[in-house]
Amino acid sequence: MTNYLVVGAGLFGAVFAHEAAQRGYKVKVIEKRDHVAGNIYTKEVHGIQVHQFGAHIFHTSKKEIWEYVNQFAEFNRYTNSPVANYNGEIYNLPFNMNTFNKLWGVATPKEAMAKIEEQRAVLNGKKPENLEEQAISLIGTDIYEKLIKGYTEKQWGRKATELPAFIIRRLPVRLTYDNNYFNDTYQGIPIGGYTQIVEKMLDHDNITVETGVDFFDRKEEYLKEYAKVVFTGMIDQFFDYKLGELEYRSLRFETEVLDEDNHQGNAVVNYTDAETPYTRIIEHKHFEFGKGEKGKTVITREYPADWKRGDEPYYPVNDSKNNSLYKQYQELASKETENVIFGGRLGQYRYYNMDQVIGAALITVKNEFEG
């Protein structure tokens, strides 16, 4: 008898399935797409590992999570150092002394802070009520106008004055000449791509995997057939949106192969002006230090999009209205679905980094098998 049905072969589902199988349980994994690995799926094109659903850089400060994921792949020493392109002007991210020097000509942290303080003063001590005011209170007007406003409004599809302040409660600001975006202890990209990680997790005698299978085509049968279901899809869809739709943001990707060695000189370039319709261009070969066929490179333009049913949901819109609705769905789940575990970014309606997904899955495993 199969003990668990796992719906979704992304990172959360794969970790749970792997851990359950290691403990002797039989697990069936079904996946709507025609491949495993969810949004971390990578595919080799001209010797380059292409991130099919946006840039994924693994980073964590938790040693146990780093050691866990290193069981399934060897990681390189890639450091995330994106650059911003504002109408052809290039700035380093996160905001650091290189950014401030290019913008204002300042050379010391003291000079940079004086400039930021001077620009913050436009708020006259007012408590920020929206994202625009929050950003200015943190970093001043110049950086807000050039590096935050256009990018953020494209990303969310709303004016910055209509977005809640909490979206950018903190901004990474460094008073050092350091372009490393993350402060985490461990960081890198798996040599040979991410797909292998999930494939190795699911490579177990106790696990069967079926792709191209939609849970909702046979939902009631599955719920009767399996004693326990781990569901990593949208929690509101599971309940047929009976309390209303949760909001998401979607993305559209345009990927092309170019007959050149090096298109933009960096893995990630953000386009922060309002006129450019995409938010960033990813050049995949730079994640692995130029690996791949000579004279070929692969780029992906990333376009934010409104979400509607049937589209791929990428980012939950975690404002107070949606979080309140999610809590109602959680209550519904606790009353109606004792045999269903909701997990992952969509099942738990929150934005997760990869290390956080693994951590959340391992907590679920502990609660299920040791709790």
RODO-2510 file (C-alpha; in nm, 4 decimals, decimal comma):
residues 371
     n   res          X          Y          Z
     1     m     0,0000     0,0000     0,0000
     2     t     0,1223     0,3516    -0,0857
     3     n     0,1276     0,5589     0,2324
     4     y     0,1563     0,9091     0,0840
     5     l     0,0517     1,0935    -0,2287
     6     v     0,2680     1,4005    -0,2894
     7     v     0,1126     1,6536    -0,5258
     8     g     0,3890     1,8536    -0,6925
     9     a     0,7490     1,7531    -0,7662
    10     g     0,9063     2,0818    -0,6645
    11     l     1,1523     2,1213    -0,3802
    12     f     0,9023     2,0898    -0,0926
    13     g     0,7360     1,7783    -0,2339
    14     a     1,0691     1,6183    -0,3246
    15     v     1,2198     1,6697     0,0221
    16     f     0,9096     1,5262     0,1890
    17     a     0,8969     1,2273    -0,0483
    18     h     1,2679     1,1584    -0,0018
    19     e     1,2495     1,1697     0,3769
    20     a     0,9340     0,9564     0,3915
    21     a     1,0921     0,6971     0,1595
    22     q     1,4083     0,6902     0,3712
    23     r     1,1870     0,5998     0,6672
    24     g     1,0361     0,3059     0,4781
    25     y     0,7105     0,4641     0,3585
    26     k     0,5800     0,4181     0,0061
    27     v     0,5259     0,7462    -0,1765
    28     k     0,3631     0,8357    -0,5069
    29     v     0,4513     1,1765    -0,6532
    30     i     0,2342     1,3348    -0,9220
    31     e     0,3334     1,6485    -1,1123
    32     k     0,1206     1,8587    -1,3483
    33     r     0,4166     1,9684    -1,5616
    34     d     0,6071     1,7292    -1,7880
    35     h     0,9186     1,7461    -1,5690
    36     v     1,0178     1,7381    -1,2030
    37     a     1,1892     2,0184    -1,0044
    38     g     0,9142     2,2811    -1,0243
    39     n     1,0426     2,6361    -1,0699
    40     i     1,4049     2,5380    -1,0047
    41     y     1,4029     2,3244    -1,3212
    42     t     1,7174     2,3691    -1,5311
    43     k     1,7822     2,2342    -1,8798
    44     e     2,1082     2,2114    -2,0717
    45     v     2,1224     2,4171    -2,3918
    46     h     2,4533     2,4406    -2,5842
    47     g     2,6358     2,3194    -2,2729
    48     i     2,4744     2,5923    -2,0587
    49     q     2,2425     2,5144    -1,7670
    50     v     1,9396     2,7348    -1,8397
    51     h     1,7179     2,8348    -1,5452
    52     q     1,3789     2,7839    -1,7112
    53     f     1,1744     2,9788    -1,4557
    54     g     1,3977     3,2679    -1,3532
    55     a     1,7318     3,3013    -1,1802
    56     h     1,7841     3,0744    -0,8787
    57     i     2,0855     3,1341    -0,6545
    58     f     2,1101     2,9079    -0,3523
    59     h     2,2057     3,0902    -0,0340
    60     t     2,1646     3,0173     0,3361
    61     s     2,3234     3,0809     0,6723
    62     k     2,1982     2,7510     0,8101
    63     k     2,4776     2,4965     0,8028
    64     e     2,2379     2,2030     0,8324
    65     i     2,0420     2,3166     0,5221
    66     w     2,3657     2,3692     0,3255
    67     e     2,4907     2,0226     0,4216
    68     y     2,1507     1,8738     0,3386
    69     v     2,1379     2,0111    -0,0169
    70     n     2,5047     1,9253    -0,0774
    71     q     2,4112     1,5564    -0,0514
    72     f     2,2492     1,5912    -0,3928
    73     a     2,4881     1,8167    -0,5859
    74     e     2,8266     1,9831    -0,5732
    75     f     2,7993     2,3627    -0,5643
    76     n     3,0291     2,6190    -0,7229
    77     r     3,1340     2,9448    -0,5547
    78     y     2,8994     3,1744    -0,7500
    79     t     2,8287     3,5046    -0,5723
    80     n     2,5160     3,6992    -0,6620
    81     s     2,6267     4,0473    -0,7755
    82     p     2,3501     4,1863    -0,9979
    83     v     2,3829     4,5206    -1,1702
    84     a     2,1119     4,7754    -1,2462
    85     n     2,0697     4,9402    -1,5853
    86     y     1,8845     5,2719    -1,5637
    87     n     1,8553     5,4141    -1,9163
    88     g     2,2065     5,2923    -1,9952
    89     e     2,3617     5,4018    -1,6632
    90     i     2,5056     5,1004    -1,4784
    91     y     2,4933     5,0744    -1,0980
    92     n     2,6032     4,8026    -0,8575
    93     l     2,3525     4,6196    -0,6382
    94     p     2,2889     4,5934    -0,3516
    95     f     2,3204     4,9645    -0,2749
    96     n     2,6788     5,0023    -0,1582
    97     m     2,9739     5,2386    -0,1792
    98     n     3,0252     5,1554    -0,5481
    99     t     2,6628     5,2643    -0,6122
   100     f     2,6977     5,5822    -0,4067
   101     n     3,0280     5,6748    -0,5708
   102     k     2,8803     5,6383    -0,9201
   103     l     2,5654     5,8308    -0,8248
   104     w     2,7068     6,1136    -0,6139
   105     g     3,0868     6,1004    -0,6458
   106     v     3,1247     6,0308    -0,2719
   107     a     3,4186     5,8192    -0,1579
   108     t     3,3636     5,7550     0,2139
   109     p     3,0798     5,6044     0,4180
   110     k     3,0453     5,9342     0,6075
   111     e     2,9881     6,1268     0,2832
   112     a     2,7392     5,8659     0,1596
   113     m     2,5386     5,8775     0,4836
   114     a     2,5327     6,2582     0,4755
   115     k     2,3850     6,2466     0,1245
   116     i     2,1240     5,9871     0,2230
   117     e     2,0267     6,1889     0,5344
   118     e     1,9943     6,5054     0,3282
   119     q     1,7581     6,3315     0,0844
   120     r     1,5545     6,1577     0,3537
   121     a     1,4738     6,5007     0,4975
   122     v     1,2122     6,5631     0,2254
   123     l     0,9707     6,3559     0,4355
   124     n     0,9995     6,5989     0,7274
   125     g     0,9808     6,3129     0,9798
   126     k     0,6495     6,1859     0,8384
   127     k     0,5737     5,8196     0,9086
   128     p     0,5870     5,6329     0,5732
   129     e     0,2399     5,5341     0,4553
   130     n     0,3277     5,3682     0,1252
   131     l     0,6193     5,2030    -0,0525
   132     e     0,7431     5,5280    -0,2081
   133     e     0,7672     5,7055     0,1268
   134     q     0,9182     5,3977     0,2913
   135     a     1,1910     5,3733     0,0257
   136     i     1,2762     5,7441     0,0504
   137     s     1,2911     5,7153     0,4300
   138     l     1,5477     5,4359     0,3952
   139     i     1,7632     5,5435     0,1021
   140     g     1,6699     5,8932    -0,0200
   141     t     1,5192     6,0280    -0,3412
   142     d     1,7918     5,9640    -0,6034
   143     i     1,8222     5,5896    -0,5465
   144     y     1,4460     5,5592    -0,5129
   145     e     1,3842     5,7351    -0,8460
   146     k     1,6573     5,5543    -1,0433
   147     l     1,6818     5,2083    -0,8901
   148     i     1,3569     5,1284    -0,7064
   149     k     1,0513     5,3080    -0,8459
   150     g     1,0352     5,1791    -1,2063
   151     y     1,1473     4,8265    -1,1201
   152     t     0,9028     4,7887    -0,8311
   153     e     0,6063     4,9297    -1,0217
   154     k     0,6735     4,6868    -1,3086
   155     q     0,7124     4,3973    -1,0665
   156     w     0,3855     4,4592    -0,8808
   157     g     0,1793     4,6199    -1,1580
   158     r     0,0850     4,9078    -0,9282
   159     k     0,2118     5,2570    -0,8533
   160     a     0,4588     5,2728    -0,5643
   161     t     0,2251     5,5161    -0,3853
   162     e    -0,0445     5,2439    -0,3927
   163     l     0,1810     4,9685    -0,2562
   164     p     0,2066     4,9067     0,1196
   165     a     0,5193     5,0275     0,2974
   166     f     0,5938     4,6842     0,4485
   167     i     0,7001     4,5401     0,1098
   168     i     1,0393     4,7085     0,1611
   169     r     1,0666     4,7336     0,5357
   170     r     1,4377     4,6815     0,4882
   171     l     1,6648     4,7505     0,1932
   172     p     2,0149     4,6064     0,1724
   173     v     2,2368     4,9146     0,2157
   174     r     2,6093     4,8585     0,2581
   175     l     2,8599     5,1239     0,3518
   176     t     3,1364     4,9052     0,2057
   177     y     3,2615     4,8436    -0,1480
   178     d     3,0980     4,4995    -0,1564
   179     n     2,8739     4,3856    -0,4437
   180     n     2,7701     4,0546    -0,2812
   181     y     2,3898     4,0761    -0,2702
   182     f     2,3442     3,8189     0,0057
   183     n     2,4937     3,8268     0,3536
   184     d     2,4534     3,4515     0,3973
   185     t     2,7393     3,2247     0,5003
   186     y     2,6854     2,9798     0,2131
   187     q     2,6089     3,0608    -0,1492
   188     g     2,6459     2,8940    -0,4875
   189     i     2,4931     2,7268    -0,7919
   190     p     2,4864     2,3466    -0,8341
   191     i     2,7391     2,2340    -1,0949
   192     g     2,5260     2,0659    -1,3601
   193     g     2,2063     2,2511    -1,2655
   194     y     1,9202     2,2172    -1,0178
   195     t     1,7129     1,9439    -1,1827
   196     q     1,9569     1,6732    -1,0682
   197     i     1,8907     1,7656    -0,7032
   198     v     1,5213     1,6788    -0,7267
   199     e     1,5889     1,3756    -0,9479
   200     k     1,8271     1,2360    -0,6848
   201     m     1,5808     1,3071    -0,4031
   202     l     1,3134     1,1115    -0,5896
   203     d     1,5424     0,8258    -0,6947
   204     h     1,4323     0,5693    -0,4368
   205     d     1,2718     0,2249    -0,4539
   206     n     0,9853     0,3481    -0,2342
   207     i     0,8990     0,6406    -0,4653
   208     t     0,7050     0,6352    -0,7914
   209     v     0,6807     0,9537    -0,9990
   210     e     0,4254     1,0455    -1,2642
   211     t     0,4536     1,3692    -1,4623
   212     g     0,1852     1,5303    -1,6779
   213     v    -0,0785     1,4405    -1,4168
   214     d    -0,3227     1,7013    -1,2844
   215     f    -0,4440     1,6307    -0,9286
   216     f    -0,7712     1,8134    -0,9966
   217     d    -0,8700     1,5723    -1,2734
   218     r    -0,9197     1,3025    -1,0055
   219     k    -0,9165     1,4982    -0,6804
   220     e    -1,1941     1,3080    -0,4990
   221     e    -1,0524     0,9690    -0,6000
   222     y    -0,7059     1,0630    -0,4783
   223     l    -0,8407     1,1837    -0,1429
   224     k    -1,0229     0,8532    -0,0935
   225     e    -0,7424     0,6359    -0,2241
   226     y    -0,4550     0,7746    -0,0141
   227     a    -0,4424     0,7892     0,3639
   228     k    -0,2297     1,1056     0,3509
   229     v    -0,1855     1,3695     0,0804
   230     v     0,0914     1,6307     0,0735
   231     f    -0,0421     1,9124    -0,1427
   232     t     0,1969     2,1802    -0,2725
   233     g    -0,0389     2,3581    -0,5112
   234     m    -0,2561     2,6642    -0,4430
   235     i    -0,4552     2,6253    -0,1219
   236     d    -0,7446     2,8355    -0,2562
   237     q    -0,7675     2,6171    -0,5682
   238     f    -0,7765     2,3050    -0,3486
   239     f    -1,0975     2,4388    -0,1935
   240     d    -1,2315     2,5489    -0,5329
   241     y    -1,1854     2,9162    -0,4349
   242     k    -1,4929     2,8877    -0,2109
   243     l    -1,3788     3,1729     0,0161
   244     g    -1,2471     3,3807    -0,2739
   245     e    -0,9266     3,4017    -0,4787
   246     l    -0,5896     3,4732    -0,3238
   247     e    -0,3859     3,7162    -0,5330
   248     y    -0,0622     3,6238    -0,7079
   249     r     0,1798     3,7868    -0,9495
   250     s     0,2841     3,5919    -1,2540
   251     l     0,5879     3,6061    -1,4849
   252     r     0,6503     3,5571    -1,8531
   253     f     0,9879     3,4449    -1,9852
   254     e     1,1374     3,5046    -2,3291
   255     t     1,4466     3,2901    -2,3815
   256     e     1,6733     3,3012    -2,6852
   257     v     2,0047     3,1606    -2,8012
   258     l     2,2481     3,4242    -2,9291
   259     d     2,5481     3,3616    -3,1534
   260     e     2,7931     3,5414    -2,9267
   261     d     3,0189     3,4475    -2,6376
   262     n     2,9111     3,7110    -2,3887
   263     h     2,6023     3,9301    -2,4194
   264     q     2,5924     4,1435    -2,1043
   265     g     2,8919     4,0502    -1,8891
   266     n     2,6852     3,9461    -1,5852
   267     a     2,4354     3,6752    -1,4926
   268     v     2,1648     3,9222    -1,3839
   269     v     2,1039     4,2761    -1,5076
   270     n     1,7977     4,4565    -1,3654
   271     y     1,6279     4,7181    -1,5828
   272     t     1,5072     4,9782    -1,3369
   273     d     1,3560     5,2384    -1,5708
   274     a     0,9801     5,2436    -1,6275
   275     e     1,0011     5,2307    -2,0090
   276     t     1,1759     4,8917    -2,0497
   277     p     0,8914     4,6351    -2,0294
   278     y     1,0966     4,3592    -1,8639
   279     t     1,2497     4,3708    -1,5165
   280     r     1,5702     4,1846    -1,5921
   281     i     1,7799     3,9904    -1,8395
   282     i     1,9472     3,6715    -1,7208
   283     e     2,2530     3,5418    -1,9059
   284     h     2,2736     3,1852    -1,7847
   285     k     2,6350     3,0954    -1,8697
   286     h     2,7645     3,3436    -1,6092
   287     f     2,6150     3,1314    -1,3295
   288     e     2,8840     2,8759    -1,4155
   289     f     3,1660     3,1181    -1,5034
   290     g     3,1291     3,1117    -1,8821
   291     k     3,0811     2,7373    -1,9308
   292     g     2,9179     2,6250    -2,2535
   293     e     2,9792     2,6142    -2,6261
   294     k     3,2055     2,8799    -2,7740
   295     g     3,0180     3,1464    -2,9664
   296     k     2,6835     3,0670    -2,7981
   297     t     2,5010     3,2226    -2,5072
   298     v     2,1429     3,1962    -2,3749
   299     i     1,9518     3,4952    -2,2369
   300     t     1,6098     3,5213    -2,0741
   301     r     1,4019     3,8376    -2,0450
   302     e     1,1677     3,8342    -1,7475
   303     y     0,8350     4,0157    -1,7736
   304     p     0,6075     4,0565    -1,4705
   305     a     0,2408     3,9852    -1,5427
   306     d    -0,0985     4,0035    -1,3794
   307     w    -0,2221     3,6635    -1,2644
   308     k    -0,5542     3,5060    -1,3549
   309     r    -0,6794     3,1492    -1,3167
   310     g    -0,4876     2,9173    -1,5441
   311     d    -0,1685     3,1263    -1,5279
   312     e     0,1376     3,0155    -1,3337
   313     p     0,1365     3,1798    -0,9880
   314     y     0,4874     3,2939    -0,8907
   315     y     0,4567     3,5454    -0,6072
   316     p     0,1866     3,5607    -0,3416
   317     v     0,0662     3,9161    -0,2808
   318     n     0,1115     3,9123     0,0967
   319     d    -0,0822     4,2249     0,1888
   320     s    -0,3187     4,2307     0,4875
   321     k    -0,6279     4,1477     0,2774
   322     n    -0,4721     3,8362     0,1213
   323     n    -0,3050     3,7200     0,4424
   324     s    -0,6402     3,7434     0,6191
   325     l    -0,8044     3,5337     0,3460
   326     y    -0,5216     3,2790     0,3672
   327     k    -0,5843     3,2441     0,7438
   328     q    -0,9469     3,1627     0,6648
   329     y    -0,8313     2,8923     0,4246
   330     q    -0,5987     2,7572     0,6941
   331     e    -0,8951     2,7325     0,9330
   332     l    -1,0974     2,5572     0,6646
   333     a    -0,8110     2,3132     0,6089
   334     s    -0,7883     2,2299     0,9797
   335     k    -1,1624     2,1523     0,9920
   336     e    -1,2126     1,9689     0,6637
   337     t    -0,8876     1,8010     0,5662
   338     e    -0,7193     1,6090     0,8455
   339     n    -0,5462     1,3827     0,5934
   340     v    -0,4000     1,6699     0,3814
   341     i    -0,0725     1,8512     0,4540
   342     f    -0,0372     2,1851     0,2742
   343     g     0,3192     2,2822     0,1948
   344     g     0,5444     2,5014    -0,0148
   345     r     0,5110     2,8493    -0,1556
   346     l     0,1550     2,8001    -0,2848
   347     g     0,0217     2,5660    -0,0175
   348     q     0,1450     2,7977     0,2601
   349     y     0,0927     3,1218     0,0620
   350     r     0,4280     3,2838     0,1291
   351     y     0,7391     3,3751    -0,0634
   352     y     1,0122     3,1232     0,0130
   353     n     1,3780     3,1173    -0,0842
   354     m     1,5035     2,7672    -0,1688
   355     d     1,6679     2,7146     0,1695
   356     q     1,3430     2,8179     0,3392
   357     v     1,1450     2,5653     0,1328
   358     i     1,3835     2,2878     0,2385
   359     g     1,3643     2,4051     0,6014
   360     a     0,9829     2,4142     0,5948
   361     a     0,9701     2,0673     0,4369
   362     l     1,2041     1,9252     0,7015
   363     i     0,9885     2,0773     0,9789
   364     t     0,6837     1,9121     0,8203
   365     v     0,8746     1,5824     0,8080
   366     k     0,9664     1,6148     1,1754
   367     n     0,6054     1,6926     1,2739
   368     e     0,4753     1,4030     1,0674
   369     f     0,7232     1,1322     1,1688
   370     e     0,8648     1,2430     1,5011
   371     g     0,5927     1,4662     1,6440
***
